[in-house]
Amino acid sequence: MAFMREPSSPPPSFLFVDADPRALAALRRLSRHLPGDKRFALGVREAERLMGEAAPSVVVCGYGLPDGDGLCLLNCVRARHPRAACALHTTHPPSRGLREEGITWMDRAAPPQQVLALLASLS
């Protein structure tokens, strides 16, 4: 799959947050050919530290984190970095509407090509 972006725009900066190291490893493998910086965090505190170092343009976050709620983290990202694209990476979307909050749902059980296409569309 070819990745297309505006020639003058800087490469995206991805932040992946998940409590499961295997899920992060899968996202690392899946995103390796996408342009831009990729950072990975196992929880809210680590994600906040990484965001303090460099503002992300795309944040993909699992729902249940050891030190907080992934949806709350994404809402904080939207408040601090309104231009950042945010996706909740979980098997079941929460009952409350994500679109109204500017958050995309990314199905954790989706085939790799579908996840890759969504990552490319977010950046």
MMTF fields as JSON, N, C-alpha, C and O atoms, coordinates in Angstrom:
{
  "mmtfVersion": "1.0.0",
  "mmtfProducer": "UNKNOWN",
  "numBonds": 491,
  "numAtoms": 492,
  "numGroups": 123,
  "numChains": 1,
  "numModels": 1,
  "chainsPerModel": [1],
  "groupsPerChain": [123],
  "chainIdList": ["A"],
  "bondAtomList": [4, 2, 8, 6, 12, 10, 16, 14, 20, 18, 24, 22, 28, 26, 32, 30, 36, 34, 40, 38, 44, 42, 48, 46, 52, 50, 56, 54, 60, 58, 64, 62, 68, 66, 72, 70, 76, 74, 80, 78, 84, 82, 88, 86, 92, 90, 96, 94, 100, 98, 104, 102, 108, 106, 112, 110, 116, 114, 120, 118, 124, 122, 128, 126, 132, 130, 136, 134, 140, 138, 144, 142, 148, 146, 152, 150, 156, 154, 160, 158, 164, 162, 168, 166, 172, 170, 176, 174, 180, 178, 184, 182, 188, 186, 192, 190, 196, 194, 200, 198, 204, 202, 208, 206, 212, 210, 216, 214, 220, 218, 224, 222, 228, 226, 232, 230, 236, 234, 240, 238, 244, 242, 248, 246, 252, 250, 256, 254, 260, 258, 264, 262, 268, 266, 272, 270, 276, 274, 280, 278, 284, 282, 288, 286, 292, 290, 296, 294, 300, 298, 304, 302, 308, 306, 312, 310, 316, 314, 320, 318, 324, 322, 328, 326, 332, 330, 336, 334, 340, 338, 344, 342, 348, 346, 352, 350, 356, 354, 360, 358, 364, 362, 368, 366, 372, 370, 376, 374, 380, 378, 384, 382, 388, 386, 392, 390, 396, 394, 400, 398, 404, 402, 408, 406, 412, 410, 416, 414, 420, 418, 424, 422, 428, 426, 432, 430, 436, 434, 440, 438, 444, 442, 448, 446, 452, 450, 456, 454, 460, 458, 464, 462, 468, 466, 472, 470, 476, 474, 480, 478, 484, 482, 488, 486],
  "bondOrderList": [1, 1, 1, 1, 1, 1, 1, 1, 1, 1, 1, 1, 1, 1, 1, 1, 1, 1, 1, 1, 1, 1, 1, 1, 1, 1, 1, 1, 1, 1, 1, 1, 1, 1, 1, 1, 1, 1, 1, 1, 1, 1, 1, 1, 1, 1, 1, 1, 1, 1, 1, 1, 1, 1, 1, 1, 1, 1, 1, 1, 1, 1, 1, 1, 1, 1, 1, 1, 1, 1, 1, 1, 1, 1, 1, 1, 1, 1, 1, 1, 1, 1, 1, 1, 1, 1, 1, 1, 1, 1, 1, 1, 1, 1, 1, 1, 1, 1, 1, 1, 1, 1, 1, 1, 1, 1, 1, 1, 1, 1, 1, 1, 1, 1, 1, 1, 1, 1, 1, 1, 1, 1],
  "groupList": [{"groupName": "MET", "atomNameList": ["N", "CA", "C", "O"], "elementList": ["N", "C", "C", "O"], "formalChargeList": [0, 0, 0, 0], "bondAtomList": [1, 0, 2, 1, 3, 2], "bondOrderList": [1, 1, 2], "singleLetterCode": "M", "chemCompType": "L-PEPTIDE LINKING"}, {"groupName": "ALA", "atomNameList": ["N", "CA", "C", "O"], "elementList": ["N", "C", "C", "O"], "formalChargeList": [0, 0, 0, 0], "bondAtomList": [1, 0, 2, 1, 3, 2], "bondOrderList": [1, 1, 2], "singleLetterCode": "A", "chemCompType": "L-PEPTIDE LINKING"}, {"groupName": "PHE", "atomNameList": ["N", "CA", "C", "O"], "elementList": ["N", "C", "C", "O"], "formalChargeList": [0, 0, 0, 0], "bondAtomList": [1, 0, 2, 1, 3, 2], "bondOrderList": [1, 1, 2], "singleLetterCode": "F", "chemCompType": "L-PEPTIDE LINKING"}, {"groupName": "ARG", "atomNameList": ["N", "CA", "C", "O"], "elementList": ["N", "C", "C", "O"], "formalChargeList": [0, 0, 0, 0], "bondAtomList": [1, 0, 2, 1, 3, 2], "bondOrderList": [1, 1, 2], "singleLetterCode": "R", "chemCompType": "L-PEPTIDE LINKING"}, {"groupName": "GLU", "atomNameList": ["N", "CA", "C", "O"], "elementList": ["N", "C", "C", "O"], "formalChargeList": [0, 0, 0, 0], "bondAtomList": [1, 0, 2, 1, 3, 2], "bondOrderList": [1, 1, 2], "singleLetterCode": "E", "chemCompType": "L-PEPTIDE LINKING"}, {"groupName": "PRO", "atomNameList": ["N", "CA", "C", "O"], "elementList": ["N", "C", "C", "O"], "formalChargeList": [0, 0, 0, 0], "bondAtomList": [1, 0, 2, 1, 3, 2], "bondOrderList": [1, 1, 2], "singleLetterCode": "P", "chemCompType": "L-PEPTIDE LINKING"}, {"groupName": "SER", "atomNameList": ["N", "CA", "C", "O"], "elementList": ["N", "C", "C", "O"], "formalChargeList": [0, 0, 0, 0], "bondAtomList": [1, 0, 2, 1, 3, 2], "bondOrderList": [1, 1, 2], "singleLetterCode": "S", "chemCompType": "L-PEPTIDE LINKING"}, {"groupName": "LEU", "atomNameList": ["N", "CA", "C", "O"], "elementList": ["N", "C", "C", "O"], "formalChargeList": [0, 0, 0, 0], "bondAtomList": [1, 0, 2, 1, 3, 2], "bondOrderList": [1, 1, 2], "singleLetterCode": "L", "chemCompType": "L-PEPTIDE LINKING"}, {"groupName": "VAL", "atomNameList": ["N", "CA", "C", "O"], "elementList": ["N", "C", "C", "O"], "formalChargeList": [0, 0, 0, 0], "bondAtomList": [1, 0, 2, 1, 3, 2], "bondOrderList": [1, 1, 2], "singleLetterCode": "V", "chemCompType": "L-PEPTIDE LINKING"}, {"groupName": "ASP", "atomNameList": ["N", "CA", "C", "O"], "elementList": ["N", "C", "C", "O"], "formalChargeList": [0, 0, 0, 0], "bondAtomList": [1, 0, 2, 1, 3, 2], "bondOrderList": [1, 1, 2], "singleLetterCode": "D", "chemCompType": "L-PEPTIDE LINKING"}, {"groupName": "HIS", "atomNameList": ["N", "CA", "C", "O"], "elementList": ["N", "C", "C", "O"], "formalChargeList": [0, 0, 0, 0], "bondAtomList": [1, 0, 2, 1, 3, 2], "bondOrderList": [1, 1, 2], "singleLetterCode": "H", "chemCompType": "L-PEPTIDE LINKING"}, {"groupName": "GLY", "atomNameList": ["N", "CA", "C", "O"], "elementList": ["N", "C", "C", "O"], "formalChargeList": [0, 0, 0, 0], "bondAtomList": [1, 0, 2, 1, 3, 2], "bondOrderList": [1, 1, 2], "singleLetterCode": "G", "chemCompType": "PEPTIDE LINKING"}, {"groupName": "LYS", "atomNameList": ["N", "CA", "C", "O"], "elementList": ["N", "C", "C", "O"], "formalChargeList": [0, 0, 0, 0], "bondAtomList": [1, 0, 2, 1, 3, 2], "bondOrderList": [1, 1, 2], "singleLetterCode": "K", "chemCompType": "L-PEPTIDE LINKING"}, {"groupName": "CYS", "atomNameList": ["N", "CA", "C", "O"], "elementList": ["N", "C", "C", "O"], "formalChargeList": [0, 0, 0, 0], "bondAtomList": [1, 0, 2, 1, 3, 2], "bondOrderList": [1, 1, 2], "singleLetterCode": "C", "chemCompType": "L-PEPTIDE LINKING"}, {"groupName": "TYR", "atomNameList": ["N", "CA", "C", "O"], "elementList": ["N", "C", "C", "O"], "formalChargeList": [0, 0, 0, 0], "bondAtomList": [1, 0, 2, 1, 3, 2], "bondOrderList": [1, 1, 2], "singleLetterCode": "Y", "chemCompType": "L-PEPTIDE LINKING"}, {"groupName": "ASN", "atomNameList": ["N", "CA", "C", "O"], "elementList": ["N", "C", "C", "O"], "formalChargeList": [0, 0, 0, 0], "bondAtomList": [1, 0, 2, 1, 3, 2], "bondOrderList": [1, 1, 2], "singleLetterCode": "N", "chemCompType": "L-PEPTIDE LINKING"}, {"groupName": "THR", "atomNameList": ["N", "CA", "C", "O"], "elementList": ["N", "C", "C", "O"], "formalChargeList": [0, 0, 0, 0], "bondAtomList": [1, 0, 2, 1, 3, 2], "bondOrderList": [1, 1, 2], "singleLetterCode": "T", "chemCompType": "L-PEPTIDE LINKING"}, {"groupName": "ILE", "atomNameList": ["N", "CA", "C", "O"], "elementList": ["N", "C", "C", "O"], "formalChargeList": [0, 0, 0, 0], "bondAtomList": [1, 0, 2, 1, 3, 2], "bondOrderList": [1, 1, 2], "singleLetterCode": "I", "chemCompType": "L-PEPTIDE LINKING"}, {"groupName": "TRP", "atomNameList": ["N", "CA", "C", "O"], "elementList": ["N", "C", "C", "O"], "formalChargeList": [0, 0, 0, 0], "bondAtomList": [1, 0, 2, 1, 3, 2], "bondOrderList": [1, 1, 2], "singleLetterCode": "W", "chemCompType": "L-PEPTIDE LINKING"}, {"groupName": "GLN", "atomNameList": ["N", "CA", "C", "O"], "elementList": ["N", "C", "C", "O"], "formalChargeList": [0, 0, 0, 0], "bondAtomList": [1, 0, 2, 1, 3, 2], "bondOrderList": [1, 1, 2], "singleLetterCode": "Q", "chemCompType": "L-PEPTIDE LINKING"}],
  "groupTypeList": [0, 1, 2, 0, 3, 4, 5, 6, 6, 5, 5, 5, 6, 2, 7, 2, 8, 9, 1, 9, 5, 3, 1, 7, 1, 1, 7, 3, 3, 7, 6, 3, 10, 7, 5, 11, 9, 12, 3, 2, 1, 7, 11, 8, 3, 4, 1, 4, 3, 7, 0, 11, 4, 1, 1, 5, 6, 8, 8, 8, 13, 11, 14, 11, 7, 5, 9, 11, 9, 11, 7, 13, 7, 7, 15, 13, 8, 3, 1, 3, 10, 5, 3, 1, 1, 13, 1, 7, 10, 16, 16, 10, 5, 5, 6, 3, 11, 7, 3, 4, 4, 11, 17, 16, 18, 0, 9, 3, 1, 1, 5, 5, 19, 19, 8, 7, 1, 7, 7, 1, 6, 7, 6],
  "groupIdList": [1, 2, 3, 4, 5, 6, 7, 8, 9, 10, 11, 12, 13, 14, 15, 16, 17, 18, 19, 20, 21, 22, 23, 24, 25, 26, 27, 28, 29, 30, 31, 32, 33, 34, 35, 36, 37, 38, 39, 40, 41, 42, 43, 44, 45, 46, 47, 48, 49, 50, 51, 52, 53, 54, 55, 56, 57, 58, 59, 60, 61, 62, 63, 64, 65, 66, 67, 68, 69, 70, 71, 72, 73, 74, 75, 76, 77, 78, 79, 80, 81, 82, 83, 84, 85, 86, 87, 88, 89, 90, 91, 92, 93, 94, 95, 96, 97, 98, 99, 100, 101, 102, 103, 104, 105, 106, 107, 108, 109, 110, 111, 112, 113, 114, 115, 116, 117, 118, 119, 120, 121, 122, 123],
  "secStructList": [7, 7, 7, 7, 7, 7, 6, 6, 1, 7, 7, 7, 3, 3, 3, 3, 3, 7, 1, 7, 2, 2, 2, 2, 2, 2, 2, 2, 2, 2, 2, 6, 6, 1, 1, 1, 3, 3, 3, 3, 3, 1, 1, 2, 2, 2, 2, 2, 2, 2, 2, 2, 2, 1, 7, 7, 1, 3, 3, 3, 3, 3, 1, 3, 3, 6, 6, 3, 3, 2, 2, 2, 2, 2, 2, 2, 2, 2, 2, 2, 7, 6, 6, 1, 3, 3, 3, 3, 3, 3, 1, 1, 7, 7, 1, 1, 7, 1, 4, 4, 4, 6, 3, 3, 3, 3, 3, 6, 6, 1, 7, 2, 2, 2, 2, 2, 2, 2, 2, 2, 2, 2, 7],
  "xCoordList": [0.838, 0.0, 0.89, 1.81, 0.633, 1.4, 0.798, -0.42, 1.65, 1.214, 1.325, 2.381, 0.248, 0.241, 0.021, -0.835, 0.795, 0.592, 1.014, 1.659, 0.643, 1.014, 2.538, 3.177, 3.139, 4.592, 5.196, 6.312, 4.5, 5.057, 4.784, 5.348, 3.942, 3.61, 4.69, 5.262, 4.961, 5.967, 5.443, 4.232, 6.341, 5.877, 5.115, 5.391, 4.163, 3.376, 4.217, 5.274, 3.73, 4.337, 3.28, 2.25, 3.536, 2.591, 2.936, 4.108, 1.902, 2.053, 1.057, -0.151, 1.577, 0.748, 0.802, 1.882, -0.372, -0.451, -1.306, -2.452, -0.746, -1.506, -0.862, 0.359, -1.671, -1.164, -0.536, 0.25, -0.869, -0.388, 0.846, 0.74, 2.008, 3.223, 3.11, 3.731, 2.319, 2.153, 1.367, 1.662, 0.377, -0.383, 0.519, 0.446, 1.37, 2.303, 3.292, 3.624, 3.762, 4.69, 4.016, 4.639, 2.759, 2.025, 1.857, 2.026, 1.53, 1.392, 2.745, 2.808, 3.806, 5.157, 5.479, 5.954, 5.212, 5.469, 4.589, 5.05, 3.341, 2.378, 2.7, 2.503, 3.186, 3.414, 4.837, 5.154, 5.683, 7.097, 7.354, 8.357, 6.471, 6.688, 5.992, 6.16, 5.228, 4.612, 5.682, 6.52, 5.665, 6.657, 6.376, 5.244, 7.413, 7.256, 7.767, 8.108, 7.808, 8.272, 7.189, 6.002, 7.599, 6.669, 7.187, 8.334, 6.32, 6.669, 5.62, 4.474, 6.02, 5.161, 5.188, 6.245, 4.001, 3.876, 2.968, 2.02, 3.277, 2.49, 1.418, 0.661, 1.348, 0.349, 0.244, 0.933, -0.636, -0.932, 0.288, 0.63, 0.945, 2.086, 3.194, 3.76, 3.497, 4.534, 4.102, 4.913, 2.832, 2.315, 2.405, 2.799, 2.045, 2.123, 3.563, 3.825, 4.498, 5.915, 6.35, 7.013, 5.977, 6.353, 5.711, 6.34, 4.455, 3.791, 4.442, 4.426, 5.016, 5.738, 7.025, 7.474, 7.62, 8.847, 8.564, 9.333, 7.467, 7.101, 5.605, 5.078, 4.931, 3.482, 3.2, 3.801, 2.298, 1.96, 0.944, 0.155, 0.975, -0.069, -1.12, -2.238, -0.758, -1.687, -1.474, -0.343, -2.553, -2.48, -3.464, -4.654, -2.939, -3.75, -3.61, -2.501, -4.747, -4.699, -5.67, -6.804, -5.213, -6.089, -7.007, -6.768, -8.054, -9.048, -8.592, -8.537, -8.27, -7.882, -6.38, -5.636, -5.929, -4.508, -4.256, -5.16, -3.055, -2.818, -2.942, -3.206, -2.751, -2.783, -3.815, -3.674, -4.844, -5.888, -6.744, -6.625, -7.593, -8.556, -8.095, -7.814, -8.013, -7.545, -8.417, -7.904, -9.71, -10.612, -10.397, -10.434, -10.175, -9.875, -8.558, -8.447, -7.565, -6.297, -6.51, -5.966, -7.301, -7.552, -8.296, -8.026, -9.221, -9.914, -8.94, -9.066, -7.978, -6.947, -6.068, -5.698, -5.735, -4.939, -5.698, -5.118, -6.99, -7.804, -7.837, -7.833, -7.869, -7.894, -6.548, -6.51, -5.455, -4.117, -3.615, -2.936, -3.953, -3.465, -4.664, -4.861, -5.46, -6.714, -6.546, -7.492, -5.368, -5.146, -4.726, -4.659, -4.446, -4.03, -5.209, -6.323, -4.945, -5.947, -5.866, -4.776, -7.009, -7.047, -7.903, -8.955, -7.438, -8.192, -8.154, -7.098, -9.314, -9.42, -9.316, -10.15, -8.291, -7.979, -8.517, -7.849, -9.719, -10.364, -11.296, -11.682, -11.655, -12.512, -13.935, -14.557, -14.45, -15.825, -15.818, -15.207, -16.487, -16.53, -17.339, -18.298, -16.962, -17.745, -19.148, -19.392, -20.057, -21.451, -21.65, -22.534, -20.842, -20.998, -20.335, -19.379, -20.821, -20.342, -18.93, -18.631, -18.071, -16.702, -16.57, -15.79, -17.344, -17.216, -17.456, -16.783, -18.422, -18.703, -17.488, -17.32, -16.65, -15.461, -14.238, -13.145, -14.41, -13.293, -12.363, -11.178, -12.904, -12.101, -12.639, -13.849, -11.737, -12.089, -11.981, -11.118, -12.845, -12.743, -11.936, -12.224, -10.917, -10.09, -10.29, -9.899, -10.896, -11.22, -9.942, -9.16, -9.743, -8.555, -8.496, -7.418, -9.653, -9.71, -9.685, -9.821, -9.516, -9.527, -8.293, -7.248, -8.422, -7.26, -6.167, -6.475, -4.906, -3.798, -3.912, -3.599, -4.343, -4.438, -5.458, -5.266, -6.532, -7.547, -6.988, -7.232, -6.246, -5.628, -4.607, -4.555, -3.803, -2.805, -3.461, -2.978, -4.549, -5.271, -5.809, -5.752, -6.328, -6.841, -5.701, -5.852, -4.57, -3.414, -2.973, -2.69, -2.918, -2.513, -3.532, -3.151, -4.804, -5.829, -5.793, -6.145, -5.374, -5.309, -4.125, -4.167, -3.092, -1.896, -1.984, -1.077],
  "yCoordList": [-1.164, 0.0, 1.236, 1.334, 2.157, 3.393, 4.405, 4.48, 5.16, 6.194, 7.525, 7.856, 8.296, 9.575, 10.703, 10.601, 11.773, 12.972, 14.159, 14.013, 15.321, 16.544, 16.659, 16.408, 17.034, 17.128, 18.101, 17.874, 19.169, 20.173, 19.884, 20.55, 18.92, 18.654, 17.786, 16.909, 18.042, 17.233, 15.818, 15.601, 14.855, 13.494, 13.43, 14.208, 12.512, 12.411, 11.879, 11.28, 12.11, 11.589, 10.727, 11.235, 9.434, 8.486, 8.207, 8.101, 8.09, 7.617, 6.485, 6.673, 5.309, 4.129, 3.838, 3.78, 3.655, 3.421, 2.182, 2.117, 1.205, -0.007, -0.694, -0.661, -1.314, -2.036, -3.363, -3.922, -3.872, -5.183, -5.011, -4.482, -5.448, -5.322, -6.035, -5.615, -7.112, -7.827, -6.976, -6.987, -6.244, -5.358, -4.246, -3.889, -3.695, -2.659, -3.219, -2.552, -4.437, -5.063, -5.259, -5.042, -5.664, -5.841, -4.501, -4.426, -3.449, -2.121, -1.613, -0.933, -1.94, -1.551, -2.204, -1.544, -3.508, -4.221, -3.679, -3.474, -3.454, -3.012, -1.61, -1.333, -0.743, 0.654, 0.935, 2.08, -0.056, 0.194, 0.861, 1.557, 0.664, 1.257, 2.615, 3.267, 3.029, 4.354, 5.397, 5.184, 6.511, 7.551, 8.213, 8.221, 8.759, 9.514, 8.786, 7.604, 9.527, 9.038, 8.173, 8.49, 7.088, 6.215, 6.009, 5.612, 6.285, 6.088, 5.194, 5.144, 4.491, 3.475, 3.614, 3.809, 3.512, 3.653, 2.554, 2.127, 2.109, 1.062, 1.618, 0.853, 2.942, 3.517, 5.016, 5.618, 5.613, 7.042, 7.883, 8.809, 7.574, 8.396, 8.402, 9.452, 7.24, 7.17, 7.934, 8.618, 7.818, 8.534, 10.046, 10.78, 10.515, 11.942, 12.437, 13.541, 11.62, 11.999, 12.137, 13.108, 11.161, 11.199, 12.384, 13.002, 12.707, 13.861, 15.165, 16.144, 15.188, 16.371, 16.587, 17.723, 15.509, 15.602, 16.071, 16.85, 15.602, 15.967, 15.747, 14.692, 16.738, 16.636, 15.611, 15.678, 14.67, 13.678, 14.238, 15.123, 13.713, 14.067, 12.965, 13.201, 11.749, 10.621, 9.869, 9.519, 9.62, 8.842, 7.683, 7.878, 6.47, 5.255, 4.654, 4.375, 4.455, 4.069, 2.929, 2.923, 1.971, 0.929, 1.508, 2.608, 0.78, 1.289, 1.158, 2.15, -0.051, -0.291, -0.188, -1.006, 0.804, 0.99, 0.797, 1.018, 0.393, 0.098, 1.308, 1.161, 2.506, 3.705, 4.725, 5.923, 4.241, 5.155, 4.583, 3.413, 5.412, 5.042, 5.602, 6.796, 4.746, 5.171, 6.233, 7.133, 6.145, 7.141, 8.508, 9.538, 8.513, 9.778, 10.362, 11.572, 9.501, 9.974, 10.621, 11.691, 9.975, 10.537, 11.864, 12.77, 11.991, 13.274, 14.362, 15.515, 14.007, 14.966, 15.351, 16.515, 14.375, 14.659, 15.64, 16.611, 15.395, 16.281, 17.704, 18.676, 17.823, 19.147, 19.863, 21.063, 19.132, 19.736, 19.916, 20.894, 18.973, 18.952, 18.77, 17.68, 19.812, 19.676, 19.166, 18.63, 19.325, 18.861, 17.391, 16.815, 16.78, 15.38, 14.465, 14.663, 13.474, 12.45, 11.398, 10.948, 11.009, 10.06, 8.854, 8.987, 7.675, 6.44, 5.576, 5.381, 5.06, 4.114, 2.715, 2.307, 1.984, 0.657, -0.396, -0.756, -0.877, -1.821, -2.728, -2.404, -3.857, -4.817, -4.301, -4.484, -3.664, -3.152, -1.65, -1.171, -0.9, 0.548, 0.864, 0.159, 1.91, 2.282, 2.705, 3.078, 2.643, 2.961, 4.433, 4.77, 5.299, 6.721, 7.03, 6.359, 8.015, 8.351, 8.909, 9.863, 8.323, 8.792, 9.917, 10.853, 9.804, 10.784, 12.206, 13.135, 12.382, 13.715, 14.274, 15.49, 13.389, 13.798, 13.886, 14.208, 13.6, 13.651, 12.465, 12.566, 11.327, 10.123, 9.027, 8.824, 8.331, 7.223, 5.914, 5.767, 4.967, 3.631, 2.759, 2.699, 2.074, 1.148, -0.243, -0.507, -1.133, -2.484, -3.281, -3.505, -3.702, -4.468, -5.814, -6.38, -6.317, -7.608, -7.459, -8.452, -6.25, -6.019, -6.646, -6.774, -7.037, -7.559, -6.493, -5.302, -6.901, -5.94, -4.894, -3.727, -5.269, -4.3, -3.208, -2.051, -3.573, -2.591, -1.621, -0.417, -2.132, -1.274, -0.345, 0.844, -0.884, -0.081, 1.022, 2.153, 0.696, 1.711, 2.818, 3.996, 2.444, 3.462, 4.326, 5.543, 3.719, 4.487, 5.489, 6.647, 5.045, 5.937, 7.065, 8.197, 6.771, 7.815, 8.834, 9.996, 8.415, 9.322, 10.285, 11.389, 9.86, 10.693, 11.545, 12.334],
  "zCoordList": [0.0, 0.0, 0.0, 0.811, -0.878, -0.953, 0.006, 0.172, 0.619, 1.547, 0.839, 0.299, 0.835, 0.136, 1.143, 2.023, 1.009, 1.801, 0.965, -0.074, 1.427, 0.721, 0.704, 1.725, -0.434, -0.513, 0.494, 0.963, 0.838, 1.737, 3.213, 4.081, 3.505, 4.906, 5.55, 4.904, 6.834, 7.535, 7.744, 7.747, 7.92, 8.168, 9.492, 10.405, 9.6, 10.83, 11.987, 11.79, 13.17, 14.386, 15.073, 15.517, 15.158, 15.742, 17.195, 17.557, 18.025, 19.398, 19.587, 19.442, 19.91, 20.158, 21.653, 22.241, 22.269, 23.711, 23.945, 23.5, 24.642, 24.956, 26.146, 26.298, 26.99, 28.155, 27.768, 28.533, 26.597, 26.149, 25.263, 24.157, 25.733, 24.926, 23.575, 22.598, 23.517, 22.237, 21.242, 20.047, 21.725, 20.843, 20.321, 19.145, 21.188, 20.743, 19.729, 18.749, 19.96, 19.006, 17.652, 16.613, 17.655, 16.393, 15.681, 14.464, 16.418, 15.818, 15.306, 14.282, 16.008, 15.568, 14.221, 13.297, 14.126, 12.858, 11.74, 10.617, 12.052, 11.055, 10.526, 9.343, 11.387, 10.996, 10.526, 10.204, 10.48, 10.196, 8.85, 8.695, 7.875, 6.554, 6.377, 5.347, 7.357, 7.287, 7.593, 8.47, 6.888, 7.176, 8.52, 9.003, 9.101, 10.335, 11.556, 11.516, 12.635, 13.922, 14.555, 14.471, 15.185, 15.903, 17.318, 17.524, 18.293, 19.692, 20.336, 19.889, 21.386, 21.992, 23.505, 24.105, 24.119, 25.567, 26.107, 25.447, 27.319, 27.978, 28.913, 29.511, 29.044, 29.932, 29.765, 28.941, 30.568, 30.485, 30.832, 30.096, 31.938, 32.365, 31.316, 31.01, 30.773, 29.739, 28.484, 27.861, 28.119, 26.949, 27.173, 26.266, 28.363, 28.659, 28.601, 28.126, 29.086, 29.012, 27.562, 27.197, 26.73, 25.317, 24.598, 23.739, 24.945, 24.337, 24.769, 24.023, 25.968, 26.417, 25.64, 25.484, 25.152, 24.359, 22.939, 22.376, 22.359, 20.984, 20.807, 21.162, 20.263, 20.044, 18.944, 17.871, 19.195, 18.172, 17.178, 17.51, 15.967, 15.006, 14.926, 14.469, 15.375, 15.414, 16.724, 17.06, 17.467, 18.702, 18.59, 18.345, 18.776, 18.778, 20.167, 20.623, 20.839, 22.242, 22.538, 22.06, 23.328, 23.839, 24.898, 25.397, 25.245, 26.188, 27.641, 28.368, 28.058, 29.445, 29.616, 29.074, 30.36, 30.621, 32.105, 32.911, 32.488, 33.902, 34.817, 36.01, 34.263, 35.093, 34.616, 34.859, 33.941, 33.5, 32.397, 32.032, 31.885, 30.857, 29.521, 29.412, 28.499, 27.185, 26.544, 25.879, 26.731, 26.157, 26.816, 26.142, 28.112, 28.81, 28.292, 28.095, 28.072, 27.531, 26.164, 25.893, 25.301, 23.976, 24.056, 23.268, 24.988, 25.169, 25.619, 25.206, 26.456, 26.874, 25.692, 25.54, 24.858, 23.663, 22.776, 22.29, 22.562, 21.716, 22.281, 21.525, 23.608, 24.233, 24.08, 23.81, 24.252, 24.181, 22.753, 22.44, 21.904, 20.518, 19.58, 19.043, 19.378, 18.626, 17.194, 16.617, 16.622, 15.249, 15.191, 14.105, 16.335, 16.364, 16.034, 16.522, 15.208, 14.913, 16.016, 16.368, 16.557, 17.667, 17.308, 16.682, 17.713, 17.479, 18.726, 19.329, 19.106, 20.202, 19.618, 18.81, 20.03, 19.497, 20.473, 21.442, 20.206, 21.111, 20.324, 19.201, 20.908, 20.22, 20.072, 19.026, 21.103, 21.07, 21.293, 22.249, 20.427, 20.643, 21.9, 22.213, 22.615, 23.794, 23.392, 22.245, 24.339, 24.042, 23.693, 22.907, 24.267, 23.934, 22.602, 22.213, 21.918, 20.586, 20.578, 21.296, 19.779, 19.652, 18.624, 18.801, 17.558, 16.464, 16.944, 16.5, 17.859, 18.383, 19.125, 19.222, 19.645, 20.378, 19.468, 19.934, 18.172, 17.233, 17.334, 17.016, 17.781, 17.961, 17.048, 16.951, 16.387, 15.502, 16.265, 17.131, 15.949, 16.532, 15.595, 14.4, 16.127, 15.369, 15.947, 17.084, 15.172, 15.639, 15.869, 14.946, 17.105, 17.476, 16.74, 16.562, 16.318, 15.635, 14.112, 13.399, 13.61, 12.159, 11.515, 12.153, 10.243, 9.515, 9.411, 9.367, 9.373, 9.334, 8.227, 8.465, 7.043, 5.949, 6.257, 5.883, 6.933, 7.305, 8.344, 8.26, 9.314, 10.331, 9.676, 9.989, 8.773, 8.073, 7.248, 7.222, 6.583, 5.797, 6.706, 6.352, 7.872, 8.79, 9.325, 9.434, 9.659, 10.128, 9.063, 9.371, 7.825, 6.735, 6.551, 6.254, 6.722, 6.551, 7.685, 7.481, 8.875, 10.016, 9.927, 10.469, 9.249, 9.174, 7.973, 7.708]
}
